[in-house]
Amino acid sequence: MTQASLVRRITDFASRADPYPLYEELRRTPVLHEEEGGPYVISSYYDIEGLLHDPRISSDAANLAAAGDDGTAQAESAGLPPSFLRLDPPEHDRLRRIAGSAFGPPHRPRRVENLRGEMASVVTGLIDGFGDARRIDLVDRFAYPFPVTVICRLLGVPREDEPRFRSWVDPLVATLDPGTRRSADAAFVRTAQEARTQLGMYLAGLVEQRTREPQDDLLSDLVHSQGPDGPMTMMEVLSTAVLLLIAGHETTVNLITNGMLTLLRHPDVLQRLREDPGLSVRIVEELLRYEPPVQIVPQRTCLTDVEVRGVTIPKGARLWLVLAAGNRDPERFTDPGRFDPDREDLQHLGFGSGVHSCFGAPLARLETQLALSELARRLVDPRLVEDPPPYRANAVLRGPRRLDLAFTGLR
């Protein structure tokens, strides 16, 4: 089997239900280069962690475009500047600090924690909404509407507008998938560009409202930021809002769904969680290692030659960092293929690491802890209808498209 075919199999939809045997095969060649001009694929925990902290590795959208990326960079060329996720320091640091001051310490130290009661009410309401049904699609009835409701509340986006921005978010998320981008054509890129422009225009209307009439929401804080880094420009506010709106629910949908799927495959852990909701903290951390919602980070380039395990990765080359492979690296974790919330060491790559570590990690953790503990408590005799379930096409943001559950009642 050639190296190129291995990478193609990893991004192939046929492998989505269980890519982990392929990741094990990938780790045998820790620095994999499939073809001239193609990406260098990194799969070991320590190498990935080191590169995520290496200032010679760039996340800048302009560098990615120059390196030959054929999807994300073109889609982001429309209308709005790149978000801070797609910038390098120092500009990345400035924008992230401004956004962080609205999201958490020091100016809003309890913004996420103060939503706990409201989030718990949303969870209760969604589960109550199952009513007399004894079979549901967890994605449609719970895992999607919960984080969408929360991020809309946090940003100040009207929840009733969700059907509108969902139609714009889906094509933008598709550009993250290296399998999709490999075969991207002009129509694909144009659709993503139009979606980004339309989402930006929609948010511009909300920003204009918050400029005149500030409210208690994240969007108002971004508009009126007066910290030491100065205010964001209007375009920077819009690109940051697009990032937070998308990232604020897409990964959490997968984390909740992957989490319930994993618990149903491990009924002993599900029973422990039912009896001890506090176990949700350790369960979520192990889920971030064992079934991370972000499997691959394909948007990195080298600013200079970089040596990894004796292999020189040349300046300008693209990198794929396979977080999910690193999270099951036996060099780092004992018995890595076992789901074990009692692990002594849960330092995973589930939220990345370094300057681009997940901005919304505190929110995603709390949402998933509340969701899984309450589902465990209230569903009587839950079981999978189909295993494996049907998966989404995306190889980067991996999760079930549907998760059909049967149960005998609600507590």
C-alpha angles and dihedrals in degrees: 000000000000124000091241092057090053093058091045090052091051092055093039113108089228088071097049098099093058117008094156098095087054091050088052089053090046093055090063085074102039092187108039121184110183103185144348108291092011126119127278106238117214119195112164122097099232094045092050093047091049094049092048087060096040114109089206089070114083132207093183113134092218092056090047091052090049090051091058105264106165105195123024098042093051092046091051092051090079122096103319134061117246117279119248088263087070097047135081128228136310094031091039091053094050094051094042091052091052092048091044093054088059094044102044146331136041100017100022103024095160102033094117097035091050089060092060095097093046091048091050089052091051090051092049092048094050093050091045086052091066084077114169093345114123096187126046142164100242093203095055098037101038124352095059103038095046101062091034090056091048097048091046089052092046096048096037096244114149108252091218089064092063095103089057099051093039089066088055097043097054097064091044092053089049090062089064092065111095090202090058094042092054090066097032116144134189093271092053092051093044091053091052092046091051091048092051091048093048093047089049092051091049092051091045088064091054092046090053089053092049091049089060099033115023117205135188096276141102094254091058091050091051091050094048100036111149102172128134091276091059126233127314117249117247091258091049090051090052096048090047091049091050090051094048094045093052099037091040093071112011097072094039092055088058094043093054094043095045087047096055091044090053093047092051088052088051104044093172090063091044090055091049090052091049089055096039116031089183088072087073090085094062093037092057093049091051090047089055087057100037102039107011116188091222107055103171135025103205099167105087133107135184118250090196138000109302125192119215120177092339094311117116111220105200128232111274095023120136121241131207112198108199101207094179091056091049091050090061097041110136088209086068108026132043112235090354095184092063122092103228122161089184094069112136093219119044101166096141137165094235092118095031119240141245126038092334097051112142109293093204098044095120091053095045091048094051094044092051094045091053093043098049097041092051094044089051092049099045108035112086114215097343117193139172118259093197128020119217094028123212111280134215115255095241115105093191099050098037122189143119117287088210132012110192113198130185121201137166099230150321126271 
